[in-house]
Amino acid sequence: MNETKELSPALSRRIKLHVTGPLHDFRVICHPGFEKTAIRELASLGILNVKEDYGAVEFNGKLTDAWKVNAFARTVTRVWMRIAHFKAENFGRFEKEVADIPWELYLPSERALPEITAVCHKSRLYHTDALIERAAPVIGGKLHAVSQSTRAGAADSGLLGKEPPQSVLFRFDNDVCEASVDLTGEALYKRGYDKFTERAPLRDTMAAAILYESGILTAQTLEDPMSGSGTFSLEAALWASGKTPAMTRKTESGAGFALSAQPAFKAAAWNFIATKTEFPKPGSALKIHAGDKDPEAMETVAHNIKAAQMEKFIEADTADFFEHAPAAEKNRTLLVLNPPYGKRLPVDAPKLYAEIGKKIAKDFKHADVAVIVPDAFCGKALRLHAQKVIRTDHGGMTVTVEIKTAQ
């Protein structure tokens, strides 16, 4: 971990003064439509005054607040830290501003050049490849210069090349550039275990967002009868058992996030946050049932349950949803469904959704229900009479998540 690196006293003082001490602006990426979900989850972690954007939320806080988001937030996918904000209408100005950024405070100097991405909107500098070509040697030169004064023997430490990759983002809007560094590494829907997927997989972060919105924190039973890869069940089980991303993504050499290779990282501070932070989770007695009528899908589910070490928390069997027993009236049940809807899996989607609606009305009228719906035709056939409808993107499609709360 970074605590083993012998930073020079001067660099350590600068990091404390400019990185760990002051407040910074952070941009947290989430699934479009679930911005308010992300805001509520961040509030539960003590992060307030959050501003909503499309597919993201932003907040001002300490670096350790952003660490906390990576460690505990289940509904978001990435955390960016803004390190510079400047106007640039030509390449010369852009190169000068990039050169003025103290990259050595934010990125590890003994690693390969970070991945650089540029996004431009309504700006004179719109050629993203040209921006990257100009930024790369400037950043590389700054980091190489610093690497000469860092501890000797870094290449022999045995820790290099094992942390998640470093990334830099230049985001232009109306000629104003925001430069950010990634604190996450691999997207947060990568939970850290060897997960297999079926066709039309659901990302773990979206599953968590849907569960959050549909009442998983107060549910007593989760029914996941069209489980596919088992993502809903696995996410609920990890959540209820207290397995945070900080635990499941931990690597032999670090915390499993890009932040753990950065100069400001302190293992003691990270471990305190990862072990002492209180966070909301479903009850540990939550009963989870995963099922699917496809035996191959259930083989995938069985593999994933074992890989995540959730055998004690999930009951799984091959079964048809339409033969499922009715939900108990006195038991707070949450039914979640991601049915096949014909884009990648052949099926008469409106007919299927009509049958699902009838099954819910008959056997799950006392349950909370969340269903992913691909279009208005399927929504009309479903007849769920949802109290909440969230429009989002899933598998390259615009879909809605319809949520009904039992009366």
GIQUIQUI-V632965 format. One record per helix or strand of 2 or more residues. SS is the DSSP state (helix for helix, strand for strand). FROM is the first residue (numbers start at 1). TO is the last residue. If there is no record, write none. Layout:
BEGIN
ss=SS from=FROM to=TO
ss=SS from=FROM to=TO
END
This chain:
BEGIN
ss=helix from=2 to=4
ss=helix from=9 to=20
ss=strand from=24 to=30
ss=helix from=35 to=44
ss=strand from=51 to=53
ss=strand from=56 to=61
ss=helix from=63 to=72
ss=strand from=76 to=87
ss=helix from=91 to=100
ss=helix from=103 to=105
ss=strand from=115 to=121
ss=helix from=128 to=147
ss=helix from=154 to=156
ss=strand from=167 to=173
ss=strand from=176 to=182
ss=helix from=204 to=214
ss=helix from=216 to=218
ss=strand from=221 to=224
ss=helix from=231 to=240
ss=helix from=245 to=248
ss=helix from=258 to=261
ss=helix from=267 to=276
ss=strand from=287 to=292
ss=helix from=295 to=307
ss=strand from=314 to=318
ss=helix from=321 to=323
ss=strand from=333 to=337
ss=helix from=349 to=363
ss=strand from=368 to=373
ss=helix from=376 to=382
ss=strand from=388 to=394
ss=strand from=397 to=404
END
